[in-house]
Amino acid sequence: MSDVHTAMALLINAFSKYAGKEGDPHTLSKAELKELLQNELGDLLGKANDKTAVDRIFKELDQNQDNSVDFSEFGKMVFCLTVMCHEYFTTKK
């Protein structure tokens, strides 16, 4: 499997690991998102324990306002974080 295919599989698996613990296996509730942020992105985000920050992130991600985050909404967050990291490391040279 190529590096990009591996990255895609890892993202799908990470989402699936947390989605559905409280219901729909295809979406993240706010609690599931918080757990994912803490466990998978805690080093990068730093404020995953801050309820206000989690509420704000959840609200921004939940574009269709269905009170859950689907894989597409999650993917947009991962892509934005990846772009920011890329910009940081390419300008740091």
PDB file of N, CA, C and O in Angstrom:
ATOM      1  N   MET A   1       0.859  -1.175   0.000  1.00  0.00           N
ATOM      2  CA  MET A   1       0.000   0.000   0.000  1.00  0.00           C
ATOM      3  C   MET A   1       0.909   1.244   0.000  1.00  0.00           C
ATOM      4  O   MET A   1       1.930   1.271   0.686  1.00  0.00           O
ATOM      5  N   SER A   2       0.531   2.251  -0.763  1.00  0.00           N
ATOM      6  CA  SER A   2       1.308   3.484  -0.827  1.00  0.00           C
ATOM      7  C   SER A   2       1.160   4.275   0.474  1.00  0.00           C
ATOM      8  O   SER A   2       0.287   3.984   1.292  1.00  0.00           O
ATOM      9  N   ASP A   3       2.007   5.259   0.650  1.00  0.00           N
ATOM     10  CA  ASP A   3       1.939   6.102   1.858  1.00  0.00           C
ATOM     11  C   ASP A   3       0.596   6.819   1.964  1.00  0.00           C
ATOM     12  O   ASP A   3       0.031   6.934   3.052  1.00  0.00           O
ATOM     13  N   VAL A   4       0.090   7.298   0.831  1.00  0.00           N
ATOM     14  CA  VAL A   4      -1.197   8.018   0.846  1.00  0.00           C
ATOM     15  C   VAL A   4      -2.333   7.056   1.175  1.00  0.00           C
ATOM     16  O   VAL A   4      -3.228   7.395   1.949  1.00  0.00           O
ATOM     17  N   HIS A   5      -2.305   5.862   0.595  1.00  0.00           N
ATOM     18  CA  HIS A   5      -3.340   4.868   0.936  1.00  0.00           C
ATOM     19  C   HIS A   5      -3.283   4.507   2.410  1.00  0.00           C
ATOM     20  O   HIS A   5      -4.318   4.360   3.059  1.00  0.00           O
ATOM     21  N   THR A   6      -2.082   4.364   2.935  1.00  0.00           N
ATOM     22  CA  THR A   6      -1.915   4.049   4.359  1.00  0.00           C
ATOM     23  C   THR A   6      -2.483   5.171   5.219  1.00  0.00           C
ATOM     24  O   THR A   6      -3.178   4.916   6.202  1.00  0.00           O
ATOM     25  N   ALA A   7      -2.183   6.423   4.844  1.00  0.00           N
ATOM     26  CA  ALA A   7      -2.701   7.572   5.602  1.00  0.00           C
ATOM     27  C   ALA A   7      -4.226   7.599   5.576  1.00  0.00           C
ATOM     28  O   ALA A   7      -4.865   7.865   6.593  1.00  0.00           O
ATOM     29  N   MET A   8      -4.803   7.324   4.408  1.00  0.00           N
ATOM     30  CA  MET A   8      -6.264   7.301   4.296  1.00  0.00           C
ATOM     31  C   MET A   8      -6.861   6.214   5.185  1.00  0.00           C
ATOM     32  O   MET A   8      -7.848   6.447   5.883  1.00  0.00           O
ATOM     33  N   ALA A   9      -6.266   5.038   5.157  1.00  0.00           N
ATOM     34  CA  ALA A   9      -6.765   3.930   5.985  1.00  0.00           C
ATOM     35  C   ALA A   9      -6.650   4.266   7.467  1.00  0.00           C
ATOM     36  O   ALA A   9      -7.551   3.960   8.249  1.00  0.00           O
ATOM     37  N   LEU A  10      -5.553   4.888   7.848  1.00  0.00           N
ATOM     38  CA  LEU A  10      -5.373   5.275   9.253  1.00  0.00           C
ATOM     39  C   LEU A  10      -6.415   6.292   9.696  1.00  0.00           C
ATOM     40  O   LEU A  10      -6.923   6.203  10.814  1.00  0.00           O
ATOM     41  N   LEU A  11      -6.743   7.260   8.840  1.00  0.00           N
ATOM     42  CA  LEU A  11      -7.769   8.250   9.176  1.00  0.00           C
ATOM     43  C   LEU A  11      -9.141   7.594   9.323  1.00  0.00           C
ATOM     44  O   LEU A  11      -9.884   7.893  10.258  1.00  0.00           O
ATOM     45  N   ILE A  12      -9.466   6.709   8.403  1.00  0.00           N
ATOM     46  CA  ILE A  12     -10.750   6.006   8.484  1.00  0.00           C
ATOM     47  C   ILE A  12     -10.814   5.171   9.756  1.00  0.00           C
ATOM     48  O   ILE A  12     -11.832   5.174  10.450  1.00  0.00           O
ATOM     49  N   ASN A  13      -9.742   4.461  10.065  1.00  0.00           N
ATOM     50  CA  ASN A  13      -9.715   3.634  11.278  1.00  0.00           C
ATOM     51  C   ASN A  13      -9.797   4.471  12.546  1.00  0.00           C
ATOM     52  O   ASN A  13     -10.480   4.092  13.497  1.00  0.00           O
ATOM     53  N   ALA A  14      -9.103   5.612  12.568  1.00  0.00           N
ATOM     54  CA  ALA A  14      -9.155   6.478  13.752  1.00  0.00           C
ATOM     55  C   ALA A  14     -10.568   7.006  13.963  1.00  0.00           C
ATOM     56  O   ALA A  14     -11.058   7.017  15.093  1.00  0.00           O
ATOM     57  N   PHE A  15     -11.226   7.440  12.904  1.00  0.00           N
ATOM     58  CA  PHE A  15     -12.595   7.933  13.011  1.00  0.00           C
ATOM     59  C   PHE A  15     -13.516   6.818  13.516  1.00  0.00           C
ATOM     60  O   PHE A  15     -14.315   7.022  14.430  1.00  0.00           O
ATOM     61  N   SER A  16     -13.390   5.641  12.905  1.00  0.00           N
ATOM     62  CA  SER A  16     -14.248   4.509  13.263  1.00  0.00           C
ATOM     63  C   SER A  16     -14.039   4.037  14.695  1.00  0.00           C
ATOM     64  O   SER A  16     -14.965   3.542  15.338  1.00  0.00           O
ATOM     65  N   LYS A  17     -12.831   4.194  15.183  1.00  0.00           N
ATOM     66  CA  LYS A  17     -12.503   3.789  16.560  1.00  0.00           C
ATOM     67  C   LYS A  17     -13.335   4.555  17.590  1.00  0.00           C
ATOM     68  O   LYS A  17     -13.689   4.005  18.633  1.00  0.00           O
ATOM     69  N   TYR A  18     -13.647   5.820  17.303  1.00  0.00           N
ATOM     70  CA  TYR A  18     -14.373   6.662  18.251  1.00  0.00           C
ATOM     71  C   TYR A  18     -15.847   6.834  17.898  1.00  0.00           C
ATOM     72  O   TYR A  18     -16.675   7.029  18.787  1.00  0.00           O
ATOM     73  N   ALA A  19     -16.182   6.762  16.615  1.00  0.00           N
ATOM     74  CA  ALA A  19     -17.571   6.965  16.185  1.00  0.00           C
ATOM     75  C   ALA A  19     -18.445   5.812  16.654  1.00  0.00           C
ATOM     76  O   ALA A  19     -18.016   4.658  16.672  1.00  0.00           O
ATOM     77  N   GLY A  20     -19.660   6.133  17.028  1.00  0.00           N
ATOM     78  CA  GLY A  20     -20.633   5.105  17.350  1.00  0.00           C
ATOM     79  C   GLY A  20     -20.596   4.573  18.761  1.00  0.00           C
ATOM     80  O   GLY A  20     -21.398   3.707  19.110  1.00  0.00           O
ATOM     81  N   LYS A  21     -19.687   5.064  19.585  1.00  0.00           N
ATOM     82  CA  LYS A  21     -19.674   4.595  20.969  1.00  0.00           C
ATOM     83  C   LYS A  21     -20.959   4.985  21.681  1.00  0.00           C
ATOM     84  O   LYS A  21     -21.387   4.324  22.628  1.00  0.00           O
ATOM     85  N   GLU A  22     -21.577   6.084  21.205  1.00  0.00           N
ATOM     86  CA  GLU A  22     -22.806   6.572  21.823  1.00  0.00           C
ATOM     87  C   GLU A  22     -24.012   6.478  20.875  1.00  0.00           C
ATOM     88  O   GLU A  22     -25.044   7.094  21.138  1.00  0.00           O
ATOM     89  N   GLY A  23     -23.898   5.739  19.809  1.00  0.00           N
ATOM     90  CA  GLY A  23     -25.027   5.656  18.881  1.00  0.00           C
ATOM     91  C   GLY A  23     -24.582   5.382  17.463  1.00  0.00           C
ATOM     92  O   GLY A  23     -24.046   4.312  17.172  1.00  0.00           O
ATOM     93  N   ASP A  24     -24.799   6.339  16.579  1.00  0.00           N
ATOM     94  CA  ASP A  24     -24.539   6.183  15.146  1.00  0.00           C
ATOM     95  C   ASP A  24     -23.063   5.883  14.878  1.00  0.00           C
ATOM     96  O   ASP A  24     -22.196   6.683  15.231  1.00  0.00           O
ATOM     97  N   PRO A  25     -22.774   4.738  14.259  1.00  0.00           N
ATOM     98  CA  PRO A  25     -21.376   4.374  14.000  1.00  0.00           C
ATOM     99  C   PRO A  25     -20.726   5.183  12.879  1.00  0.00           C
ATOM    100  O   PRO A  25     -19.547   4.994  12.580  1.00  0.00           O
ATOM    101  N   HIS A  26     -21.489   6.081  12.260  1.00  0.00           N
ATOM    102  CA  HIS A  26     -20.972   6.883  11.155  1.00  0.00           C
ATOM    103  C   HIS A  26     -20.752   8.340  11.528  1.00  0.00           C
ATOM    104  O   HIS A  26     -20.398   9.154  10.675  1.00  0.00           O
ATOM    105  N   THR A  27     -20.959   8.674  12.804  1.00  0.00           N
ATOM    106  CA  THR A  27     -20.775  10.058  13.253  1.00  0.00           C
ATOM    107  C   THR A  27     -20.120  10.080  14.627  1.00  0.00           C
ATOM    108  O   THR A  27     -20.107   9.089  15.358  1.00  0.00           O
ATOM    109  N   LEU A  28     -19.580  11.245  14.947  1.00  0.00           N
ATOM    110  CA  LEU A  28     -19.008  11.478  16.275  1.00  0.00           C
ATOM    111  C   LEU A  28     -19.931  12.407  17.065  1.00  0.00           C
ATOM    112  O   LEU A  28     -20.341  13.455  16.568  1.00  0.00           O
ATOM    113  N   SER A  29     -20.248  12.020  18.275  1.00  0.00           N
ATOM    114  CA  SER A  29     -20.939  12.931  19.187  1.00  0.00           C
ATOM    115  C   SER A  29     -19.889  13.894  19.741  1.00  0.00           C
ATOM    116  O   SER A  29     -18.699  13.744  19.463  1.00  0.00           O
ATOM    117  N   LYS A  30     -20.320  14.866  20.511  1.00  0.00           N
ATOM    118  CA  LYS A  30     -19.362  15.799  21.106  1.00  0.00           C
ATOM    119  C   LYS A  30     -18.397  15.076  22.044  1.00  0.00           C
ATOM    120  O   LYS A  30     -17.204  15.378  22.051  1.00  0.00           O
ATOM    121  N   ALA A  31     -18.894  14.129  22.831  1.00  0.00           N
ATOM    122  CA  ALA A  31     -18.035  13.369  23.747  1.00  0.00           C
ATOM    123  C   ALA A  31     -17.043  12.501  22.973  1.00  0.00           C
ATOM    124  O   ALA A  31     -15.876  12.393  23.351  1.00  0.00           O
ATOM    125  N   GLU A  32     -17.512  11.884  21.889  1.00  0.00           N
ATOM    126  CA  GLU A  32     -16.621  11.064  21.068  1.00  0.00           C
ATOM    127  C   GLU A  32     -15.547  11.909  20.409  1.00  0.00           C
ATOM    128  O   GLU A  32     -14.384  11.512  20.348  1.00  0.00           O
ATOM    129  N   LEU A  33     -15.946  13.092  19.909  1.00  0.00           N
ATOM    130  CA  LEU A  33     -14.973  14.011  19.310  1.00  0.00           C
ATOM    131  C   LEU A  33     -13.933  14.439  20.332  1.00  0.00           C
ATOM    132  O   LEU A  33     -12.740  14.483  20.031  1.00  0.00           O
ATOM    133  N   LYS A  34     -14.385  14.756  21.545  1.00  0.00           N
ATOM    134  CA  LYS A  34     -13.453  15.162  22.601  1.00  0.00           C
ATOM    135  C   LYS A  34     -12.436  14.058  22.880  1.00  0.00           C
ATOM    136  O   LYS A  34     -11.242  14.325  23.011  1.00  0.00           O
ATOM    137  N   GLU A  35     -12.916  12.818  22.971  1.00  0.00           N
ATOM    138  CA  GLU A  35     -12.016  11.694  23.227  1.00  0.00           C
ATOM    139  C   GLU A  35     -11.016  11.533  22.081  1.00  0.00           C
ATOM    140  O   GLU A  35      -9.830  11.304  22.318  1.00  0.00           O
ATOM    141  N   LEU A  36     -11.493  11.652  20.842  1.00  0.00           N
ATOM    142  CA  LEU A  36     -10.611  11.548  19.686  1.00  0.00           C
ATOM    143  C   LEU A  36      -9.564  12.660  19.720  1.00  0.00           C
ATOM    144  O   LEU A  36      -8.380  12.399  19.511  1.00  0.00           O
ATOM    145  N   LEU A  37      -9.988  13.890  19.979  1.00  0.00           N
ATOM    146  CA  LEU A  37      -9.052  15.024  20.027  1.00  0.00           C
ATOM    147  C   LEU A  37      -7.992  14.813  21.103  1.00  0.00           C
ATOM    148  O   LEU A  37      -6.808  15.058  20.872  1.00  0.00           O
ATOM    149  N   GLN A  38      -8.420  14.360  22.270  1.00  0.00           N
ATOM    150  CA  GLN A  38      -7.482  14.126  23.367  1.00  0.00           C
ATOM    151  C   GLN A  38      -6.483  13.033  23.041  1.00  0.00           C
ATOM    152  O   GLN A  38      -5.281  13.202  23.243  1.00  0.00           O
ATOM    153  N   ASN A  39      -6.978  11.918  22.539  1.00  0.00           N
ATOM    154  CA  ASN A  39      -6.136  10.744  22.330  1.00  0.00           C
ATOM    155  C   ASN A  39      -5.320  10.779  21.056  1.00  0.00           C
ATOM    156  O   ASN A  39      -4.201  10.268  21.024  1.00  0.00           O
ATOM    157  N   GLU A  40      -5.861  11.374  20.005  1.00  0.00           N
ATOM    158  CA  GLU A  40      -5.202  11.328  18.704  1.00  0.00           C
ATOM    159  C   GLU A  40      -4.493  12.627  18.337  1.00  0.00           C
ATOM    160  O   GLU A  40      -3.526  12.607  17.576  1.00  0.00           O
ATOM    161  N   LEU A  41      -4.960  13.756  18.868  1.00  0.00           N
ATOM    162  CA  LEU A  41      -4.405  15.051  18.470  1.00  0.00           C
ATOM    163  C   LEU A  41      -4.017  15.921  19.656  1.00  0.00           C
ATOM    164  O   LEU A  41      -3.750  17.111  19.495  1.00  0.00           O
ATOM    165  N   GLY A  42      -3.986  15.339  20.835  1.00  0.00           N
ATOM    166  CA  GLY A  42      -3.703  16.106  22.044  1.00  0.00           C
ATOM    167  C   GLY A  42      -2.399  16.875  21.996  1.00  0.00           C
ATOM    168  O   GLY A  42      -2.344  18.025  22.432  1.00  0.00           O
ATOM    169  N   ASP A  43      -1.354  16.263  21.477  1.00  0.00           N
ATOM    170  CA  ASP A  43      -0.061  16.946  21.395  1.00  0.00           C
ATOM    171  C   ASP A  43      -0.117  18.141  20.454  1.00  0.00           C
ATOM    172  O   ASP A  43       0.544  19.153  20.685  1.00  0.00           O
ATOM    173  N   LEU A  44      -0.900  18.020  19.403  1.00  0.00           N
ATOM    174  CA  LEU A  44      -0.993  19.084  18.413  1.00  0.00           C
ATOM    175  C   LEU A  44      -1.929  20.201  18.863  1.00  0.00           C
ATOM    176  O   LEU A  44      -1.626  21.380  18.678  1.00  0.00           O
ATOM    177  N   LEU A  45      -3.052  19.838  19.447  1.00  0.00           N
ATOM    178  CA  LEU A  45      -4.055  20.835  19.816  1.00  0.00           C
ATOM    179  C   LEU A  45      -3.858  21.408  21.212  1.00  0.00           C
ATOM    180  O   LEU A  45      -4.086  22.597  21.431  1.00  0.00           O
ATOM    181  N   GLY A  46      -3.448  20.597  22.132  1.00  0.00           N
ATOM    182  CA  GLY A  46      -3.142  21.071  23.476  1.00  0.00           C
ATOM    183  C   GLY A  46      -4.321  21.401  24.360  1.00  0.00           C
ATOM    184  O   GLY A  46      -4.208  21.271  25.579  1.00  0.00           O
ATOM    185  N   LYS A  47      -5.460  21.827  23.806  1.00  0.00           N
ATOM    186  CA  LYS A  47      -6.581  22.265  24.626  1.00  0.00           C
ATOM    187  C   LYS A  47      -7.773  21.325  24.537  1.00  0.00           C
ATOM    188  O   LYS A  47      -8.912  21.748  24.736  1.00  0.00           O
ATOM    189  N   ALA A  48      -7.529  20.079  24.245  1.00  0.00           N
ATOM    190  CA  ALA A  48      -8.632  19.132  24.085  1.00  0.00           C
ATOM    191  C   ALA A  48      -9.389  18.900  25.388  1.00  0.00           C
ATOM    192  O   ALA A  48     -10.514  18.400  25.364  1.00  0.00           O
ATOM    193  N   ASN A  49      -8.789  19.256  26.530  1.00  0.00           N
ATOM    194  CA  ASN A  49      -9.482  19.120  27.817  1.00  0.00           C
ATOM    195  C   ASN A  49     -10.336  20.341  28.144  1.00  0.00           C
ATOM    196  O   ASN A  49     -11.153  20.292  29.064  1.00  0.00           O
ATOM    197  N   ASP A  50     -10.161  21.426  27.410  1.00  0.00           N
ATOM    198  CA  ASP A  50     -10.887  22.673  27.640  1.00  0.00           C
ATOM    199  C   ASP A  50     -12.283  22.554  27.024  1.00  0.00           C
ATOM    200  O   ASP A  50     -12.418  22.490  25.803  1.00  0.00           O
ATOM    201  N   LYS A  51     -13.329  22.523  27.874  1.00  0.00           N
ATOM    202  CA  LYS A  51     -14.697  22.336  27.406  1.00  0.00           C
ATOM    203  C   LYS A  51     -15.101  23.409  26.409  1.00  0.00           C
ATOM    204  O   LYS A  51     -15.762  23.102  25.417  1.00  0.00           O
ATOM    205  N   THR A  52     -14.723  24.650  26.643  1.00  0.00           N
ATOM    206  CA  THR A  52     -15.070  25.732  25.725  1.00  0.00           C
ATOM    207  C   THR A  52     -14.426  25.525  24.361  1.00  0.00           C
ATOM    208  O   THR A  52     -15.058  25.745  23.328  1.00  0.00           O
ATOM    209  N   ALA A  53     -13.159  25.100  24.362  1.00  0.00           N
ATOM    210  CA  ALA A  53     -12.464  24.848  23.098  1.00  0.00           C
ATOM    211  C   ALA A  53     -13.114  23.694  22.345  1.00  0.00           C
ATOM    212  O   ALA A  53     -13.303  23.773  21.131  1.00  0.00           O
ATOM    213  N   VAL A  54     -13.454  22.631  23.051  1.00  0.00           N
ATOM    214  CA  VAL A  54     -14.105  21.481  22.411  1.00  0.00           C
ATOM    215  C   VAL A  54     -15.467  21.885  21.862  1.00  0.00           C
ATOM    216  O   VAL A  54     -15.828  21.487  20.755  1.00  0.00           O
ATOM    217  N   ASP A  55     -16.226  22.669  22.619  1.00  0.00           N
ATOM    218  CA  ASP A  55     -17.529  23.149  22.152  1.00  0.00           C
ATOM    219  C   ASP A  55     -17.372  23.969  20.871  1.00  0.00           C
ATOM    220  O   ASP A  55     -18.148  23.810  19.929  1.00  0.00           O
ATOM    221  N   ARG A  56     -16.376  24.837  20.839  1.00  0.00           N
ATOM    222  CA  ARG A  56     -16.142  25.686  19.669  1.00  0.00           C
ATOM    223  C   ARG A  56     -15.733  24.837  18.461  1.00  0.00           C
ATOM    224  O   ARG A  56     -16.239  25.047  17.358  1.00  0.00           O
ATOM    225  N   ILE A  57     -14.827  23.887  18.660  1.00  0.00           N
ATOM    226  CA  ILE A  57     -14.380  23.004  17.572  1.00  0.00           C
ATOM    227  C   ILE A  57     -15.574  22.208  17.043  1.00  0.00           C
ATOM    228  O   ILE A  57     -15.765  22.097  15.832  1.00  0.00           O
ATOM    229  N   PHE A  58     -16.376  21.656  17.956  1.00  0.00           N
ATOM    230  CA  PHE A  58     -17.539  20.862  17.550  1.00  0.00           C
ATOM    231  C   PHE A  58     -18.501  21.707  16.726  1.00  0.00           C
ATOM    232  O   PHE A  58     -18.983  21.264  15.683  1.00  0.00           O
ATOM    233  N   LYS A  59     -18.780  22.914  17.186  1.00  0.00           N
ATOM    234  CA  LYS A  59     -19.711  23.806  16.479  1.00  0.00           C
ATOM    235  C   LYS A  59     -19.191  24.138  15.087  1.00  0.00           C
ATOM    236  O   LYS A  59     -19.959  24.150  14.126  1.00  0.00           O
ATOM    237  N   GLU A  60     -17.895  24.406  14.970  1.00  0.00           N
ATOM    238  CA  GLU A  60     -17.301  24.723  13.672  1.00  0.00           C
ATOM    239  C   GLU A  60     -17.328  23.516  12.727  1.00  0.00           C
ATOM    240  O   GLU A  60     -17.570  23.669  11.530  1.00  0.00           O
ATOM    241  N   LEU A  61     -17.082  22.334  13.259  1.00  0.00           N
ATOM    242  CA  LEU A  61     -17.060  21.132  12.429  1.00  0.00           C
ATOM    243  C   LEU A  61     -18.456  20.710  11.976  1.00  0.00           C
ATOM    244  O   LEU A  61     -18.619  20.219  10.859  1.00  0.00           O
ATOM    245  N   ASP A  62     -19.448  20.893  12.818  1.00  0.00           N
ATOM    246  CA  ASP A  62     -20.810  20.429  12.551  1.00  0.00           C
ATOM    247  C   ASP A  62     -21.500  21.383  11.573  1.00  0.00           C
ATOM    248  O   ASP A  62     -22.422  22.109  11.943  1.00  0.00           O
ATOM    249  N   GLN A  63     -21.039  21.368  10.326  1.00  0.00           N
ATOM    250  CA  GLN A  63     -21.522  22.296   9.309  1.00  0.00           C
ATOM    251  C   GLN A  63     -23.016  22.174   9.028  1.00  0.00           C
ATOM    252  O   GLN A  63     -23.677  23.185   8.789  1.00  0.00           O
ATOM    253  N   ASN A  64     -23.555  20.978   9.050  1.00  0.00           N
ATOM    254  CA  ASN A  64     -24.978  20.796   8.767  1.00  0.00           C
ATOM    255  C   ASN A  64     -25.838  20.893  10.033  1.00  0.00           C
ATOM    256  O   ASN A  64     -27.053  20.703   9.974  1.00  0.00           O
ATOM    257  N   GLN A  65     -25.226  21.179  11.144  1.00  0.00           N
ATOM    258  CA  GLN A  65     -25.902  21.411  12.430  1.00  0.00           C
ATOM    259  C   GLN A  65     -26.842  20.267  12.830  1.00  0.00           C
ATOM    260  O   GLN A  65     -27.965  20.492  13.280  1.00  0.00           O
ATOM    261  N   ASP A  66     -26.347  19.026  12.651  1.00  0.00           N
ATOM    262  CA  ASP A  66     -27.153  17.878  13.062  1.00  0.00           C
ATOM    263  C   ASP A  66     -26.710  17.329  14.416  1.00  0.00           C
ATOM    264  O   ASP A  66     -27.106  16.235  14.817  1.00  0.00           O
ATOM    265  N   ASN A  67     -25.885  18.105  15.107  1.00  0.00           N
ATOM    266  CA  ASN A  67     -25.394  17.771  16.447  1.00  0.00           C
ATOM    267  C   ASN A  67     -24.509  16.529  16.454  1.00  0.00           C
ATOM    268  O   ASN A  67     -24.457  15.790  17.437  1.00  0.00           O
ATOM    269  N   SER A  68     -23.813  16.314  15.338  1.00  0.00           N
ATOM    270  CA  SER A  68     -22.832  15.246  15.236  1.00  0.00           C
ATOM    271  C   SER A  68     -21.827  15.634  14.151  1.00  0.00           C
ATOM    272  O   SER A  68     -22.089  16.510  13.327  1.00  0.00           O
ATOM    273  N   VAL A  69     -20.674  14.968  14.166  1.00  0.00           N
ATOM    274  CA  VAL A  69     -19.637  15.225  13.169  1.00  0.00           C
ATOM    275  C   VAL A  69     -19.485  13.969  12.321  1.00  0.00           C
ATOM    276  O   VAL A  69     -19.115  12.908  12.825  1.00  0.00           O
ATOM    277  N   ASP A  70     -19.775  14.100  11.024  1.00  0.00           N
ATOM    278  CA  ASP A  70     -19.622  12.946  10.147  1.00  0.00           C
ATOM    279  C   ASP A  70     -18.188  12.897   9.600  1.00  0.00           C
ATOM    280  O   ASP A  70     -17.375  13.776   9.889  1.00  0.00           O
ATOM    281  N   PHE A  71     -17.891  11.866   8.813  1.00  0.00           N
ATOM    282  CA  PHE A  71     -16.518  11.684   8.350  1.00  0.00           C
ATOM    283  C   PHE A  71     -16.069  12.838   7.457  1.00  0.00           C
ATOM    284  O   PHE A  71     -14.907  13.239   7.509  1.00  0.00           O
ATOM    285  N   SER A  72     -16.955  13.366   6.655  1.00  0.00           N
ATOM    286  CA  SER A  72     -16.609  14.492   5.784  1.00  0.00           C
ATOM    287  C   SER A  72     -16.221  15.713   6.610  1.00  0.00           C
ATOM    288  O   SER A  72     -15.235  16.384   6.305  1.00  0.00           O
ATOM    289  N   GLU A  73     -16.985  15.998   7.644  1.00  0.00           N
ATOM    290  CA  GLU A  73     -16.679  17.139   8.525  1.00  0.00           C
ATOM    291  C   GLU A  73     -15.365  16.906   9.264  1.00  0.00           C
ATOM    292  O   GLU A  73     -14.560  17.826   9.408  1.00  0.00           O
ATOM    293  N   PHE A  74     -15.150  15.692   9.727  1.00  0.00           N
ATOM    294  CA  PHE A  74     -13.903  15.316  10.388  1.00  0.00           C
ATOM    295  C   PHE A  74     -12.728  15.467   9.419  1.00  0.00           C
ATOM    296  O   PHE A  74     -11.677  15.996   9.780  1.00  0.00           O
ATOM    297  N   GLY A  75     -12.920  14.998   8.189  1.00  0.00           N
ATOM    298  CA  GLY A  75     -11.865  15.079   7.178  1.00  0.00           C
ATOM    299  C   GLY A  75     -11.436  16.507   6.899  1.00  0.00           C
ATOM    300  O   GLY A  75     -10.253  16.772   6.686  1.00  0.00           O
ATOM    301  N   LYS A  76     -12.384  17.427   6.897  1.00  0.00           N
ATOM    302  CA  LYS A  76     -12.053  18.845   6.679  1.00  0.00           C
ATOM    303  C   LYS A  76     -11.148  19.359   7.793  1.00  0.00           C
ATOM    304  O   LYS A  76     -10.216  20.119   7.533  1.00  0.00           O
ATOM    305  N   MET A  77     -11.416  18.952   9.031  1.00  0.00           N
ATOM    306  CA  MET A  77     -10.572  19.371  10.147  1.00  0.00           C
ATOM    307  C   MET A  77      -9.159  18.814   9.979  1.00  0.00           C
ATOM    308  O   MET A  77      -8.176  19.537  10.146  1.00  0.00           O
ATOM    309  N   VAL A  78      -9.064  17.525   9.648  1.00  0.00           N
ATOM    310  CA  VAL A  78      -7.751  16.901   9.483  1.00  0.00           C
ATOM    311  C   VAL A  78      -6.985  17.581   8.355  1.00  0.00           C
ATOM    312  O   VAL A  78      -5.786  17.832   8.476  1.00  0.00           O
ATOM    313  N   PHE A  79      -7.673  17.878   7.263  1.00  0.00           N
ATOM    314  CA  PHE A  79      -7.013  18.541   6.147  1.00  0.00           C
ATOM    315  C   PHE A  79      -6.510  19.930   6.548  1.00  0.00           C
ATOM    316  O   PHE A  79      -5.377  20.292   6.231  1.00  0.00           O
ATOM    317  N   CYS A  80      -7.341  20.704   7.238  1.00  0.00           N
ATOM    318  CA  CYS A  80      -6.927  22.046   7.682  1.00  0.00           C
ATOM    319  C   CYS A  80      -5.726  21.967   8.617  1.00  0.00           C
ATOM    320  O   CYS A  80      -4.790  22.756   8.486  1.00  0.00           O
ATOM    321  N   LEU A  81      -5.738  21.037   9.548  1.00  0.00           N
ATOM    322  CA  LEU A  81      -4.596  20.871  10.458  1.00  0.00           C
ATOM    323  C   LEU A  81      -3.342  20.454   9.696  1.00  0.00           C
ATOM    324  O   LEU A  81      -2.240  20.899  10.016  1.00  0.00           O
ATOM    325  N   THR A  82      -3.512  19.601   8.692  1.00  0.00           N
ATOM    326  CA  THR A  82      -2.374  19.151   7.891  1.00  0.00           C
ATOM    327  C   THR A  82      -1.784  20.311   7.102  1.00  0.00           C
ATOM    328  O   THR A  82      -0.563  20.439   7.015  1.00  0.00           O
ATOM    329  N   VAL A  83      -2.623  21.148   6.532  1.00  0.00           N
ATOM    330  CA  VAL A  83      -2.151  22.324   5.799  1.00  0.00           C
ATOM    331  C   VAL A  83      -1.403  23.261   6.734  1.00  0.00           C
ATOM    332  O   VAL A  83      -0.337  23.768   6.382  1.00  0.00           O
ATOM    333  N   MET A  84      -1.946  23.493   7.914  1.00  0.00           N
ATOM    334  CA  MET A  84      -1.272  24.386   8.869  1.00  0.00           C
ATOM    335  C   MET A  84       0.084  23.819   9.283  1.00  0.00           C
ATOM    336  O   MET A  84       1.057  24.566   9.382  1.00  0.00           O
ATOM    337  N   CYS A  85       0.162  22.526   9.525  1.00  0.00           N
ATOM    338  CA  CYS A  85       1.436  21.900   9.881  1.00  0.00           C
ATOM    339  C   CYS A  85       2.426  21.989   8.724  1.00  0.00           C
ATOM    340  O   CYS A  85       3.607  22.270   8.931  1.00  0.00           O
ATOM    341  N   HIS A  86       1.948  21.753   7.522  1.00  0.00           N
ATOM    342  CA  HIS A  86       2.812  21.842   6.344  1.00  0.00           C
ATOM    343  C   HIS A  86       3.374  23.253   6.200  1.00  0.00           C
ATOM    344  O   HIS A  86       4.569  23.429   5.965  1.00  0.00           O
ATOM    345  N   GLU A  87       2.512  24.254   6.341  1.00  0.00           N
ATOM    346  CA  GLU A  87       2.960  25.643   6.235  1.00  0.00           C
ATOM    347  C   GLU A  87       3.972  25.969   7.327  1.00  0.00           C
ATOM    348  O   GLU A  87       4.969  26.642   7.067  1.00  0.00           O
ATOM    349  N   TYR A  88       3.724  25.502   8.532  1.00  0.00           N
ATOM    350  CA  TYR A  88       4.635  25.755   9.639  1.00  0.00           C
ATOM    351  C   TYR A  88       6.012  25.171   9.362  1.00  0.00           C
ATOM    352  O   TYR A  88       7.028  25.847   9.527  1.00  0.00           O
ATOM    353  N   PHE A  89       6.039  23.921   8.945  1.00  0.00           N
ATOM    354  CA  PHE A  89       7.334  23.253   8.753  1.00  0.00           C
ATOM    355  C   PHE A  89       8.048  23.705   7.485  1.00  0.00           C
ATOM    356  O   PHE A  89       9.278  23.667   7.440  1.00  0.00           O
ATOM    357  N   THR A  90       7.321  24.132   6.454  1.00  0.00           N
ATOM    358  CA  THR A  90       7.993  24.589   5.239  1.00  0.00           C
ATOM    359  C   THR A  90       8.510  26.012   5.380  1.00  0.00           C
ATOM    360  O   THR A  90       9.464  26.387   4.698  1.00  0.00           O
ATOM    361  N   THR A  91       7.908  26.805   6.242  1.00  0.00           N
ATOM    362  CA  THR A  91       8.401  28.175   6.450  1.00  0.00           C
ATOM    363  C   THR A  91       9.465  28.222   7.538  1.00  0.00           C
ATOM    364  O   THR A  91      10.124  29.247   7.716  1.00  0.00           O
ATOM    365  N   LYS A  92       9.635  27.143   8.256  1.00  0.00           N
ATOM    366  CA  LYS A  92      10.590  27.095   9.356  1.00  0.00           C
ATOM    367  C   LYS A  92      12.020  26.817   8.875  1.00  0.00           C
ATOM    368  O   LYS A  92      12.963  26.924   9.660  1.00  0.00           O
ATOM    369  N   LYS A  93      12.190  26.467   7.615  1.00  0.00           N
ATOM    370  CA  LYS A  93      13.505  26.096   7.073  1.00  0.00           C
ATOM    371  C   LYS A  93      14.499  27.217   7.138  1.00  0.00           C
ATOM    372  O   LYS A  93      15.645  27.052   6.719  1.00  0.00           O
TER     373      LYS A  93
END
